[in-house]
């Protein structure tokens, strides 16, 4: 997928705002129901210490694509890393 390759190039440059913008456009416009891309976006947000946004992404993903066990696991593990807050 083109978005993933583009984002990998951006990570090297540490252009967080641009990366966030690409993920947001990809997930909210082009690939609304593509869990793998949303999960990558949530991981990115957590990696830049934006855990609240990561949790929000996972909640919204679970609403749009229900009954995907991997999403539930990611939410549980994120909450454990956040300290259950």
mmCIF file of the C-alpha atoms, coordinates in Angstrom:
data_MODEL
# 
_entry.id   MODEL 
# 
loop_
_atom_site.group_PDB 
_atom_site.id 
_atom_site.type_symbol 
_atom_site.label_atom_id 
_atom_site.label_alt_id 
_atom_site.label_comp_id 
_atom_site.label_asym_id 
_atom_site.label_entity_id 
_atom_site.label_seq_id 
_atom_site.pdbx_PDB_ins_code 
_atom_site.Cartn_x 
_atom_site.Cartn_y 
_atom_site.Cartn_z 
_atom_site.occupancy 
_atom_site.B_iso_or_equiv 
_atom_site.pdbx_formal_charge 
_atom_site.auth_seq_id 
_atom_site.auth_comp_id 
_atom_site.auth_asym_id 
_atom_site.auth_atom_id 
_atom_site.pdbx_PDB_model_num 
ATOM 1  C CA . UNK A 1 1  ? 0.000   0.000  0.000  1.00 0.00 ? 1  UNK A CA 1 
ATOM 2  C CA . UNK A 1 2  ? 1.347   3.380  -1.009 1.00 0.00 ? 2  UNK A CA 1 
ATOM 3  C CA . UNK A 1 3  ? 0.482   5.126  2.280  1.00 0.00 ? 3  UNK A CA 1 
ATOM 4  C CA . UNK A 1 4  ? 2.580   2.743  4.363  1.00 0.00 ? 4  UNK A CA 1 
ATOM 5  C CA . UNK A 1 5  ? 5.685   3.167  2.210  1.00 0.00 ? 5  UNK A CA 1 
ATOM 6  C CA . UNK A 1 6  ? 5.282   6.931  2.241  1.00 0.00 ? 6  UNK A CA 1 
ATOM 7  C CA . UNK A 1 7  ? 4.933   6.966  6.022  1.00 0.00 ? 7  UNK A CA 1 
ATOM 8  C CA . UNK A 1 8  ? 8.037   4.828  6.507  1.00 0.00 ? 8  UNK A CA 1 
ATOM 9  C CA . UNK A 1 9  ? 10.030  7.415  4.576  1.00 0.00 ? 9  UNK A CA 1 
ATOM 10 C CA . UNK A 1 10 ? 8.623   10.220 6.710  1.00 0.00 ? 10 UNK A CA 1 
ATOM 11 C CA . UNK A 1 11 ? 9.485   8.494  10.004 1.00 0.00 ? 11 UNK A CA 1 
ATOM 12 C CA . UNK A 1 12 ? 13.156  8.823  9.198  1.00 0.00 ? 12 UNK A CA 1 
ATOM 13 C CA . UNK A 1 13 ? 12.747  12.584 8.921  1.00 0.00 ? 13 UNK A CA 1 
ATOM 14 C CA . UNK A 1 14 ? 10.697  12.813 12.128 1.00 0.00 ? 14 UNK A CA 1 
ATOM 15 C CA . UNK A 1 15 ? 7.967   14.847 10.488 1.00 0.00 ? 15 UNK A CA 1 
ATOM 16 C CA . UNK A 1 16 ? 5.277   13.989 12.994 1.00 0.00 ? 16 UNK A CA 1 
ATOM 17 C CA . UNK A 1 17 ? 2.700   16.495 11.822 1.00 0.00 ? 17 UNK A CA 1 
ATOM 18 C CA . UNK A 1 18 ? 2.940   15.315 8.240  1.00 0.00 ? 18 UNK A CA 1 
ATOM 19 C CA . UNK A 1 19 ? 2.750   11.668 9.297  1.00 0.00 ? 19 UNK A CA 1 
ATOM 20 C CA . UNK A 1 20 ? -0.310  12.378 11.417 1.00 0.00 ? 20 UNK A CA 1 
ATOM 21 C CA . UNK A 1 21 ? -1.958  14.225 8.536  1.00 0.00 ? 21 UNK A CA 1 
ATOM 22 C CA . UNK A 1 22 ? -1.348  11.341 6.119  1.00 0.00 ? 22 UNK A CA 1 
ATOM 23 C CA . UNK A 1 23 ? -2.738  8.783  8.577  1.00 0.00 ? 23 UNK A CA 1 
ATOM 24 C CA . UNK A 1 24 ? -5.768  10.942 9.282  1.00 0.00 ? 24 UNK A CA 1 
ATOM 25 C CA . UNK A 1 25 ? -6.601  11.471 5.610  1.00 0.00 ? 25 UNK A CA 1 
ATOM 26 C CA . UNK A 1 26 ? -5.965  7.821  4.774  1.00 0.00 ? 26 UNK A CA 1 
ATOM 27 C CA . UNK A 1 27 ? -8.145  6.534  7.607  1.00 0.00 ? 27 UNK A CA 1 
ATOM 28 C CA . UNK A 1 28 ? -10.964 9.076  7.469  1.00 0.00 ? 28 UNK A CA 1 
ATOM 29 C CA . UNK A 1 29 ? -11.303 9.545  3.709  1.00 0.00 ? 29 UNK A CA 1 
ATOM 30 C CA . UNK A 1 30 ? -9.751  6.733  1.692  1.00 0.00 ? 30 UNK A CA 1 
ATOM 31 C CA . UNK A 1 31 ? -9.728  3.607  3.895  1.00 0.00 ? 31 UNK A CA 1 
ATOM 32 C CA . UNK A 1 32 ? -12.517 3.999  6.419  1.00 0.00 ? 32 UNK A CA 1 
ATOM 33 C CA . UNK A 1 33 ? -12.815 0.308  7.249  1.00 0.00 ? 33 UNK A CA 1 
ATOM 34 C CA . UNK A 1 34 ? -9.225  -0.915 6.903  1.00 0.00 ? 34 UNK A CA 1 
ATOM 35 C CA . UNK A 1 35 ? -8.304  -2.078 10.420 1.00 0.00 ? 35 UNK A CA 1 
ATOM 36 C CA . UNK A 1 36 ? -4.602  -2.599 9.760  1.00 0.00 ? 36 UNK A CA 1 
ATOM 37 C CA . UNK A 1 37 ? -4.088  1.022  8.744  1.00 0.00 ? 37 UNK A CA 1 
ATOM 38 C CA . UNK A 1 38 ? -6.031  2.339  11.735 1.00 0.00 ? 38 UNK A CA 1 
ATOM 39 C CA . UNK A 1 39 ? -4.012  0.092  14.049 1.00 0.00 ? 39 UNK A CA 1 
ATOM 40 C CA . UNK A 1 40 ? -0.790  1.479  12.594 1.00 0.00 ? 40 UNK A CA 1 
ATOM 41 C CA . UNK A 1 41 ? -2.085  5.002  13.141 1.00 0.00 ? 41 UNK A CA 1 
ATOM 42 C CA . UNK A 1 42 ? -2.896  4.201  16.773 1.00 0.00 ? 42 UNK A CA 1 
ATOM 43 C CA . UNK A 1 43 ? 0.589   2.733  17.240 1.00 0.00 ? 43 UNK A CA 1 
ATOM 44 C CA . UNK A 1 44 ? 2.126   5.874  15.751 1.00 0.00 ? 44 UNK A CA 1 
ATOM 45 C CA . UNK A 1 45 ? 0.149   8.117  18.098 1.00 0.00 ? 45 UNK A CA 1 
ATOM 46 C CA . UNK A 1 46 ? 1.203   6.026  21.072 1.00 0.00 ? 46 UNK A CA 1 
ATOM 47 C CA . UNK A 1 47 ? 4.840   6.108  19.943 1.00 0.00 ? 47 UNK A CA 1 
ATOM 48 C CA . UNK A 1 48 ? 4.779   9.919  20.028 1.00 0.00 ? 48 UNK A CA 1 
ATOM 49 C CA . UNK A 1 49 ? 3.196   9.769  23.505 1.00 0.00 ? 49 UNK A CA 1 
ATOM 50 C CA . UNK A 1 50 ? -0.279  10.750 22.379 1.00 0.00 ? 50 UNK A CA 1 
ATOM 51 C CA . UNK A 1 51 ? -2.050  7.876  24.121 1.00 0.00 ? 51 UNK A CA 1 
ATOM 52 C CA . UNK A 1 52 ? -5.389  9.670  24.354 1.00 0.00 ? 52 UNK A CA 1 
ATOM 53 C CA . UNK A 1 53 ? -5.527  10.019 20.563 1.00 0.00 ? 53 UNK A CA 1 
ATOM 54 C CA . UNK A 1 54 ? -4.465  6.379  20.143 1.00 0.00 ? 54 UNK A CA 1 
ATOM 55 C CA . UNK A 1 55 ? -7.308  5.277  22.418 1.00 0.00 ? 55 UNK A CA 1 
ATOM 56 C CA . UNK A 1 56 ? -9.768  7.456  20.501 1.00 0.00 ? 56 UNK A CA 1 
ATOM 57 C CA . UNK A 1 57 ? -8.658  5.920  17.185 1.00 0.00 ? 57 UNK A CA 1 
ATOM 58 C CA . UNK A 1 58 ? -9.147  2.413  18.560 1.00 0.00 ? 58 UNK A CA 1 
ATOM 59 C CA . UNK A 1 59 ? -12.592 3.226  19.978 1.00 0.00 ? 59 UNK A CA 1 
ATOM 60 C CA . UNK A 1 60 ? -13.730 4.701  16.655 1.00 0.00 ? 60 UNK A CA 1 
ATOM 61 C CA . UNK A 1 61 ? -12.303 1.742  14.759 1.00 0.00 ? 61 UNK A CA 1 
ATOM 62 C CA . UNK A 1 62 ? -14.122 -0.703 17.005 1.00 0.00 ? 62 UNK A CA 1 
ATOM 63 C CA . UNK A 1 63 ? -17.381 1.152  16.317 1.00 0.00 ? 63 UNK A CA 1 
ATOM 64 C CA . UNK A 1 64 ? -16.918 1.030  12.545 1.00 0.00 ? 64 UNK A CA 1 
ATOM 65 C CA . UNK A 1 65 ? -15.543 -2.537 12.407 1.00 0.00 ? 65 UNK A CA 1 
ATOM 66 C CA . UNK A 1 66 ? -17.094 -4.421 15.348 1.00 0.00 ? 66 UNK A CA 1 
ATOM 67 C CA . UNK A 1 67 ? -16.179 -7.903 16.542 1.00 0.00 ? 67 UNK A CA 1 
ATOM 68 C CA . UNK A 1 68 ? -12.505 -7.775 15.542 1.00 0.00 ? 68 UNK A CA 1 
ATOM 69 C CA . UNK A 1 69 ? -10.583 -9.375 18.380 1.00 0.00 ? 69 UNK A CA 1 
ATOM 70 C CA . UNK A 1 70 ? -7.288  -7.701 17.498 1.00 0.00 ? 70 UNK A CA 1 
ATOM 71 C CA . UNK A 1 71 ? -8.819  -4.264 18.097 1.00 0.00 ? 71 UNK A CA 1 
ATOM 72 C CA . UNK A 1 72 ? -10.037 -5.315 21.540 1.00 0.00 ? 72 UNK A CA 1 
ATOM 73 C CA . UNK A 1 73 ? -6.574  -6.665 22.392 1.00 0.00 ? 73 UNK A CA 1 
ATOM 74 C CA . UNK A 1 74 ? -4.945  -3.426 21.290 1.00 0.00 ? 74 UNK A CA 1 
ATOM 75 C CA . UNK A 1 75 ? -7.340  -1.381 23.413 1.00 0.00 ? 75 UNK A CA 1 
ATOM 76 C CA . UNK A 1 76 ? -6.729  -3.570 26.466 1.00 0.00 ? 76 UNK A CA 1 
ATOM 77 C CA . UNK A 1 77 ? -2.958  -3.442 26.061 1.00 0.00 ? 77 UNK A CA 1 
ATOM 78 C CA . UNK A 1 78 ? -2.985  0.310  25.477 1.00 0.00 ? 78 UNK A CA 1 
ATOM 79 C CA . UNK A 1 79 ? -4.941  0.805  28.700 1.00 0.00 ? 79 UNK A CA 1 
ATOM 80 C CA . UNK A 1 80 ? -2.492  -1.419 30.577 1.00 0.00 ? 80 UNK A CA 1 
ATOM 81 C CA . UNK A 1 81 ? 0.433   0.637  29.273 1.00 0.00 ? 81 UNK A CA 1 
ATOM 82 C CA . UNK A 1 82 ? -1.386  3.843  30.203 1.00 0.00 ? 82 UNK A CA 1 
ATOM 83 C CA . UNK A 1 83 ? -1.856  2.551  33.722 1.00 0.00 ? 83 UNK A CA 1 
ATOM 84 C CA . UNK A 1 84 ? -5.561  1.870  33.392 1.00 0.00 ? 84 UNK A CA 1 
ATOM 85 C CA . UNK A 1 85 ? -6.503  5.552  33.318 1.00 0.00 ? 85 UNK A CA 1 
# 
